[in-house]
Amino acid sequence: THSARTREEKETWIRRLPLLVLIYEGIVKQIFDYDYAPFSEVIGNRHIYLNISQEGRDDIDDLREMGAINGLKLSSNGNQSITAYQVSKKGLEIIDKHLNDEYRD
């Protein structure tokens, strides 16, 4: 997900929970060397336990502070606050500068 680079391009966002699931999947596949633990999350009207990485959450916060990702607060149907994220223009510049061509797509 990233901010639009042109007027024709649509901006894309990822909600916090799917991002945390991707981080967990990265841990399981040994892409990230993080720990995870069960964490209670409210989904709809239910409390569900999910394996969440505190280190992954901290990294998201660090990327926000650096300005590498944008955050957007949304309100769900049940008036719960949801945060969505996207790579910022600064984040895209960092990626362009440091990512090898073989990993770009």
VMD Tcl script that draws the C-alpha trace (Angstrom):
set ca {
  {0.00 0.00 0.00}
  {1.28 3.44 -0.79}
  {0.27 7.00 -1.50}
  {-0.60 7.85 -5.08}
  {2.37 8.83 -7.24}
  {0.24 10.34 -10.01}
  {-3.24 11.88 -10.22}
  {-4.54 8.79 -12.00}
  {-3.21 6.31 -9.44}
  {-5.44 5.36 -6.51}
  {-4.12 5.47 -2.99}
  {-4.15 2.17 -1.14}
  {-4.25 1.49 2.58}
  {-4.00 -1.59 4.82}
  {-5.87 -1.83 8.09}
  {-3.94 -2.45 11.29}
  {-5.20 -5.97 11.94}
  {-4.35 -7.41 8.49}
  {-0.91 -5.74 8.78}
  {-0.36 -7.44 12.14}
  {-1.40 -10.75 10.57}
  {1.19 -10.22 7.81}
  {3.83 -9.55 10.45}
  {2.85 -12.78 12.23}
  {3.06 -14.69 8.91}
  {6.52 -13.17 8.39}
  {7.58 -14.42 11.81}
  {6.30 -17.94 11.12}
  {8.19 -17.97 7.79}
  {11.30 -16.68 9.61}
  {11.42 -13.39 7.70}
  {11.27 -11.48 10.99}
  {13.14 -12.51 14.12}
  {10.39 -11.37 16.49}
  {8.47 -12.97 19.34}
  {4.70 -13.06 19.47}
  {2.10 -13.79 22.11}
  {-1.67 -14.11 22.34}
  {-3.38 -10.74 22.50}
  {-7.08 -10.04 22.98}
  {-8.58 -8.07 20.09}
  {-12.18 -6.89 19.73}
  {-13.64 -7.90 16.37}
  {-17.25 -6.96 15.98}
  {-18.78 -7.67 19.37}
  {-16.39 -10.48 20.28}
  {-13.02 -10.72 21.98}
  {-10.69 -12.93 19.95}
  {-7.14 -13.93 20.84}
  {-4.60 -13.42 18.07}
  {-0.86 -13.99 18.00}
  {0.52 -10.44 17.91}
  {4.14 -9.28 17.87}
  {4.84 -6.40 20.22}
  {8.09 -5.80 18.32}
  {6.14 -5.56 15.07}
  {3.72 -3.06 16.62}
  {6.69 -1.06 17.90}
  {8.26 -1.04 14.43}
  {5.01 0.28 12.95}
  {5.08 3.10 15.53}
  {8.75 3.81 14.72}
  {7.99 3.99 10.98}
  {5.15 6.43 11.72}
  {7.47 8.63 13.79}
  {10.04 8.59 10.98}
  {7.36 9.64 8.49}
  {7.94 6.47 6.42}
  {4.29 5.41 6.72}
  {1.06 7.36 6.99}
  {-1.75 6.50 9.38}
  {-5.46 7.13 8.95}
  {-8.04 6.77 11.73}
  {-11.35 5.35 10.58}
  {-14.59 4.67 12.40}
  {-16.17 1.24 11.91}
  {-19.87 0.44 11.83}
  {-19.79 -0.25 15.56}
  {-18.14 3.13 16.20}
  {-14.83 1.44 16.93}
  {-11.68 3.25 15.91}
  {-9.60 1.50 13.24}
  {-6.20 2.60 11.96}
  {-5.07 2.05 8.38}
  {-1.53 2.50 7.06}
  {0.20 3.26 3.79}
  {3.79 3.85 2.73}
  {4.37 7.62 2.57}
  {6.23 9.49 -0.15}
  {9.23 9.60 2.18}
  {8.91 5.84 2.68}
  {8.82 5.29 -1.08}
  {12.02 7.35 -1.41}
  {13.68 5.19 1.25}
  {12.58 2.04 -0.57}
  {13.80 3.36 -3.93}
  {17.16 4.22 -2.38}
  {17.81 0.98 -0.47}
  {15.85 -1.87 -2.05}
  {17.59 -4.07 -4.60}
  {15.90 -4.36 -8.00}
  {15.22 -8.09 -7.51}
  {12.87 -7.32 -4.56}
  {10.92 -4.39 -6.05}
  {7.91 -6.28 -7.41}
}
mol new
graphics top color blue
foreach p $ca { graphics top sphere $p radius 0.5 }
foreach p [lrange $ca 0 end-1] q [lrange $ca 1 end] { graphics top cylinder $p $q radius 0.2 }
display resetview
